[in-house]
């Protein structure tokens, strides 16, 4: 993927927050993989808990925001739970924000 496009995608992902945790989905480590080909973006991601009551809201917000990125015409999100998310997947910034460091 083009580094400029990847940067735009990551910047948009950093505007999507889990309402229960004051950290964006990217820095939480919920995004496992991003692949783009011919304007189609495939995302492999997880949630902090499989039974997340607002999962649909988070996924819809990601899809809506990323489909507005220039160069992206379609977003496919594959929600996975392997590997299981844990706090070690968070960025250092997220760990500091949440008081883990």
C-alpha positions as CSV (number, residue, x, y, z in Angstrom):
1,X,0.0,0.0,0.0
2,X,1.2,3.5,-0.8
3,X,2.6,5.1,2.3
4,X,0.6,8.3,1.9
5,X,-2.7,6.4,1.6
6,X,-1.7,4.3,4.6
7,X,-1.0,7.4,6.6
8,X,-4.4,8.9,5.7
9,X,-6.1,5.6,6.7
10,X,-4.3,5.5,10.0
11,X,-5.1,9.1,10.7
12,X,-8.8,8.4,10.2
13,X,-8.6,5.3,12.4
14,X,-7.2,7.4,15.1
15,X,-10.4,9.4,15.1
16,X,-12.5,6.4,16.1
17,X,-12.8,5.7,19.8
18,X,-14.2,2.9,21.9
19,X,-16.7,4.9,24.0
20,X,-15.8,2.9,27.1
21,X,-12.1,3.5,26.8
22,X,-10.8,7.0,26.0
23,X,-8.3,5.7,23.4
24,X,-8.7,5.4,19.6
25,X,-9.1,1.9,18.0
26,X,-5.6,2.1,16.3
27,X,-3.7,2.9,19.4
28,X,-5.7,0.3,21.4
29,X,-4.2,-2.2,19.0
30,X,-7.5,-3.4,17.6
31,X,-6.4,-3.1,14.0
32,X,-4.5,-6.2,13.1
33,X,-4.1,-5.8,9.3
34,X,-4.7,-3.3,6.5
35,X,-4.6,-4.3,2.9
36,X,-5.6,-2.1,-0.1
37,X,-5.9,-3.1,-3.7
38,X,-7.5,-1.0,-6.4
39,X,-9.4,1.2,-3.9
40,X,-10.7,-1.8,-1.9
41,X,-9.5,-1.7,1.7
42,X,-9.6,-5.0,3.7
43,X,-9.2,-4.6,7.5
44,X,-8.7,-7.4,9.9
45,X,-9.5,-6.2,13.4
46,X,-10.8,-7.2,16.8
47,X,-12.6,-5.7,19.8
48,X,-11.5,-5.5,23.4
49,X,-14.2,-8.0,24.3
50,X,-16.1,-10.4,22.0
51,X,-19.5,-9.4,23.5
52,X,-18.9,-5.6,23.0
53,X,-22.4,-4.1,23.0
54,X,-21.4,-1.2,20.7
55,X,-19.4,-3.3,18.1
56,X,-21.8,-2.4,15.3
57,X,-21.4,1.3,16.0
58,X,-17.6,1.1,16.0
59,X,-17.5,-0.9,12.8
60,X,-20.0,1.4,11.0
61,X,-18.0,4.4,12.1
62,X,-14.7,2.9,10.8
63,X,-16.3,2.0,7.5
64,X,-18.0,5.4,7.0
65,X,-14.8,7.4,7.8
66,X,-12.5,5.3,5.7
67,X,-14.8,5.3,2.7
68,X,-14.4,9.1,2.7
69,X,-10.6,8.8,2.3
70,X,-9.4,9.7,-1.2
71,X,-8.4,6.5,-3.0
72,X,-10.7,4.2,-1.0
73,X,-14.0,3.3,-2.6
74,X,-14.9,0.2,-0.5
75,X,-14.1,-1.0,3.0
76,X,-14.4,-4.6,4.1
77,X,-14.0,-5.3,7.8
78,X,-13.2,-8.8,9.0
79,X,-13.8,-9.0,12.7
80,X,-11.6,-11.7,14.3
81,X,-10.9,-12.8,17.9
82,X,-7.7,-14.7,17.3
83,X,-5.3,-13.6,18.5
84,X,-7.3,-12.4,21.5
85,X,-6.7,-8.7,22.3
86,X,-4.8,-7.9,25.4
87,X,-3.2,-4.7,26.9
88,X,0.2,-5.5,25.4
89,X,-1.2,-4.7,22.0
90,X,-1.7,-1.0,22.9
91,X,0.7,1.6,21.7
92,X,3.0,3.2,24.3
93,X,0.9,6.4,24.0
94,X,-2.3,4.5,24.8
95,X,-0.6,2.8,27.8
96,X,0.5,6.2,29.1
97,X,-2.9,7.7,28.6
98,X,-4.5,4.9,30.6
99,X,-1.9,5.0,33.3
100,X,-0.3,1.6,32.5
101,X,3.2,3.1,32.2
